Amino acid sequence: MQTAINLATRRYYNRRLLRGWLLCLLALLLLLSILGARQLIGYRAESYKLAAAISALDKRLAAPPSGVAEKEFSLHSRQVASLNSILAQRRSSRRALLDALEQATPNGVAYTAIVPDPKDKTVKLEGRVRSLALLSDLLERLGNTGGIKTPTLLSTDDNAQHGMPGAPAGIRFVISLGWDTP
């Protein structure tokens, strides 16, 4: 007597237990979705309240105060706006210049003076290096840095040739470079 066993049709899992777990998982997912949607609706309502409060404050601040002529108020508003833009420009351009110089400066270079000239959009760098190789590396890095144009070596002076006691050893340099203010 020969019997055939078909292993492919046999169930190795409990369907009732699996359905129970899937229903619990579905209920949990539905509960979390409802809570998330409720939280999103709350955030949206809060943003509408904040937008309404901001617009009310803007209307209140846009109107001239009582006792001040409209002409004087508009002149004062323009002056404040222009001063704020000038201050923001100075703050960001100096910081951007210092960040660019920090990225381009190799080890062994010390700046003694950084003098920006806003009229010509140039910057004069004075400092000391230990060797001519470091100076050439500095000039190469300055040339590859964004916002800096045409770094030019204006002068060098070797302190070791003067033979002054107590003077730091190294090469003094002066570099002029163009700076595109952001």
URQUI-V677973 format. One record per run of one state. SS is the DSSP state (2 for helix, 1 for strand, 0 for the rest). FROM is the first residue (numbers start at 1). LEN is the number of residues. If there is no record, write none. Layout:
SS_FROM_LEN ; SS_FROM_LEN
This chain:
0_1_6 ; 2_7_3 ; 0_10_5 ; 2_15_48 ; 0_63_7 ; 2_70_35 ; 0_105_4 ; 1_109_9 ; 0_118_4 ; 1_122_8 ; 0_130_2 ; 2_132_13 ; 0_145_3 ; 1_148_11 ; 2_159_4 ; 0_163_8 ; 1_171_9 ; 0_180_3
